Amino acid sequence: MVKRCFGYLSGARLHVAGGLVLLLFAALLEIALPWPIAYLVDSVFGDEAPPDWLAKAPGFRPGDPETQAAVTLAVMIVLLGVMHKTLTMLSQLWMIHAGNKMVRGLRVQALETLYRLPLAFHDRSKVGDLLHRTAYDSYALQSLLSGVLVPMLSGLCISIGVFVVMFRLDITLALITTATAPLLWFNIKTYEGRIAKRSKKFHDNEGTLAANLQESLSSIRVIQAFTLEQGNNRSFAERADTSVRENLRKSGAELSFGWVIGVIMAIGTAAVVWVGTLAVLSGRLSAGEVLVFLAYLGTLYQPLNAFSQGAGVYHSATAQLSRVFEIIDEPVTVDEPADPIIPEKVMGRLEFDHVTFSYNGDRPALHDVSFDLEPGKVLALVGRTGSGKSTTASLLLRFYDPEKGSVRLDGHDLRSLGLGWLRSNVSIVFQEPFLFSASIRENIAMGNPDASNEDIELAAKRAQADEFISQFPEGYDTQLGERGVNLSGGQRQRLSIARAFLKDAPVIILDEPTSALDPATERDLLGAMEALMKGRTTIIIAHRLSTIRRADCIGVFERGKLVEFGTHHDLMAKRGVFHDLASTQDDPEPVSV
Ligand SMILES: Nc1ncnc2c1ncn2[C@@H]1O[C@H](COP(=O)(O)OP(=O)(O)OP(=O)(O)O)[C@@H](O)[C@H]1O
């Protein structure tokens, strides 16, 4: 895990190296901090001779008044303090910057993976949880650097320096201090597994909480319409209670870990104070040296504390990072082939060759489906709900790959074609058009980000959307709310048809594009859809038979099987499933093929 995290350092090496150098200097200054006090006690209050370099300092010459010497030492204290704080601040700033760069790298990688992961993964994942992992858990990389690596390294430098000085001052006291280390280590080992487990549980629950919240907010209309507020609130409150409990368990483990550390430190300090006092009384050490020793005790416990606290942060951070790495390590089952075929031209011939597919490995959603569709022809897929029509469309875009058989475009198995290339040559208009919180112009341009304003407006005209867009005061620059809530269903669908016009792909899938609209709006849209289908191989999925009047052939699905395939005329004459469907439908417009 640590090695893997170091991999994200690549873009921030300079800042980390600079931060570490400053850290080293700051540690050296920390070791020097208590010495002015020692000189004050021994050479100003007492009668010991000051060291040579200090004796030569202005104001410290023999015969000078003692207050002048005190001023020199006071200036030293200020200078050491300012330099120490400045170096510490700069080193932390660089490290935080490096940490942020690492977090950025991890977040971008997680999002890139999420884009590449197959829909099967997204079907079984909760959006809120993925959001929590990508946006928040990734931040643990920063904690690992600033909360573990930096304090530990800084602690290590300070410990080494302090131990060297302490051993030179008094071996007995230094050994007593060192004796606390195994106790601290034992405590770390006792608590690390417990903290990691509780931390993972807490963050998993937080992810579920975020997922619930996201789901509730994105279905706010349904919640208000069906007065589900109370029920939803209750289940959210229950989740939040679990979160409180898990957080308490996690914090309890962390705090009792800290409590044991505090007790060990108090006992260690008491022992050092006792032995130090005896050393002064027996004349083995000067009062100034004991003061330095006592000051070092605080300094030394600080890095030891950083080591032990660092272990807690480390386990919490690695638990969070493992949640992000779970995304990154998820196998990309629908991926770009190793050597993709990129045909120069698309004719648009589609073939399903004995295709079988199931979502979860048990009952197939498609069973042995085979059909051919000539370039430029329109195929309408009809059938009862859940019979497999949308699944057929999903396979065409390689949202999923078939388990058996193959889907081919112009004779090439889709799995051998470049994935990006394939998706840029197949347009889809969904039943529920998704509009982003952006301007109308930007929403249409998603069909082709390089399109000029003229192209965008032309596409809107062809989709019969130009008229209503021009009526907005800001026209094409009108901002749409989240999911385009300020447009009617028909207007939203027109924008999504305009996107398809702009994308200008040779293959089009229309997945029940009008089934959510009233018959009058549907009639208005049919003209735009027919213009879109012209000259392109089209698969149109329809519940209302009025939308398939332009179809060259019709495929009828029943429980995942393609039970009938042919022209409208043939299927009606056959008096089979299609005939039954057509005759039970109260169709405002007769089907004419
Ligand atoms: N993401 C999914 N995960 C698991 N099962 C699914 C998923 N999507 C569809 N199914 C199942 O696959 C079968 C075919 O569904 P599909 O959406 O293709 O039907 P459909 O004919 O398009 O239905 P409708 O007309 O209602 O849209 C159904 O049994 C459905 O429950």
The ligand as an SDF file (V2000), in Angstrom:
LIG
                    3D

 31 33  0  0  0  0  0  0  0  0999 V2000
  -29.0870   -3.2400  -15.5060 N   0  0  0  0  0  0  0  0  0  0  0  0
  -29.7580   -4.3820  -15.3750 C   0  0  0  0  0  0  0  0  0  0  0  0
  -29.3680   -5.2770  -14.4440 N   0  0  0  0  0  0  0  0  0  0  0  0
  -30.0270   -6.4640  -14.3190 C   0  0  0  0  0  0  0  0  0  0  0  0
  -31.0710   -6.8150  -15.0770 N   0  0  0  0  0  0  0  0  0  0  0  0
  -31.5120   -5.9690  -16.0130 C   0  0  0  0  0  0  0  0  0  0  0  0
  -30.8650   -4.6900  -16.2090 C   0  0  0  0  0  0  0  0  0  0  0  0
  -31.5040   -4.0440  -17.2130 N   0  0  0  0  0  0  0  0  0  0  0  0
  -32.4880   -4.8740  -17.6240 C   0  0  0  0  0  0  0  0  0  0  0  0
  -32.4940   -6.0190  -16.9110 N   0  0  0  0  0  0  0  0  0  0  0  0
  -33.3960   -7.1780  -17.0880 C   0  0  0  0  0  0  0  0  0  0  0  0
  -33.2030   -7.6660  -18.4060 O   0  0  0  0  0  0  0  0  0  0  0  0
  -34.4230   -7.9930  -19.0040 C   0  0  0  0  0  0  0  0  0  0  0  0
  -34.5870   -7.1960  -20.3190 C   0  0  0  0  0  0  0  0  0  0  0  0
  -34.6600   -5.8280  -19.9820 O   0  0  0  0  0  0  0  0  0  0  0  0
  -34.7410   -4.6820  -21.1010 P   0  0  0  0  0  0  0  0  0  0  0  0
  -34.5330   -3.3880  -20.4060 O   0  0  0  0  0  0  0  0  0  0  0  0
  -33.8400   -5.0240  -22.2130 O   0  0  0  0  0  0  0  0  0  0  0  0
  -36.2610   -4.8250  -21.5530 O   0  0  0  0  0  0  0  0  0  0  0  0
  -37.0920   -3.8650  -22.5100 P   0  0  0  0  0  0  0  0  0  0  0  0
  -37.7510   -4.7430  -23.4850 O   0  0  0  0  0  0  0  0  0  0  0  0
  -36.2440   -2.7680  -23.0420 O   0  0  0  0  0  0  0  0  0  0  0  0
  -38.1300   -3.2980  -21.4480 O   0  0  0  0  0  0  0  0  0  0  0  0
  -38.8700   -1.8810  -21.4720 P   0  0  0  0  0  0  0  0  0  0  0  0
  -39.7160   -1.8530  -22.6730 O   0  0  0  0  0  0  0  0  0  0  0  0
  -39.6450   -1.8900  -20.2140 O   0  0  0  0  0  0  0  0  0  0  0  0
  -37.7830   -0.8480  -21.4820 O   0  0  0  0  0  0  0  0  0  0  0  0
  -35.4940   -7.6890  -17.9910 C   0  0  0  0  0  0  0  0  0  0  0  0
  -35.8290   -8.9030  -17.3330 O   0  0  0  0  0  0  0  0  0  0  0  0
  -34.8440   -6.7490  -17.0190 C   0  0  0  0  0  0  0  0  0  0  0  0
  -35.3450   -6.9400  -15.7140 O   0  0  0  0  0  0  0  0  0  0  0  0
  1  2  1  0
  2  3  1  0
  2  7  2  0
  3  4  2  0
  4  5  1  0
  5  6  2  0
  6  7  1  0
  6 10  1  0
  7  8  1  0
  8  9  2  0
  9 10  1  0
 10 11  1  0
 11 12  1  0
 11 30  1  0
 12 13  1  0
 13 14  1  0
 13 28  1  0
 14 15  1  0
 15 16  1  0
 16 17  2  0
 16 18  1  0
 16 19  1  0
 19 20  1  0
 20 21  2  0
 20 22  1  0
 20 23  1  0
 23 24  1  0
 24 25  2  0
 24 26  1  0
 24 27  1  0
 28 29  1  0
 28 30  1  0
 30 31  1  0
M  END
$$$$
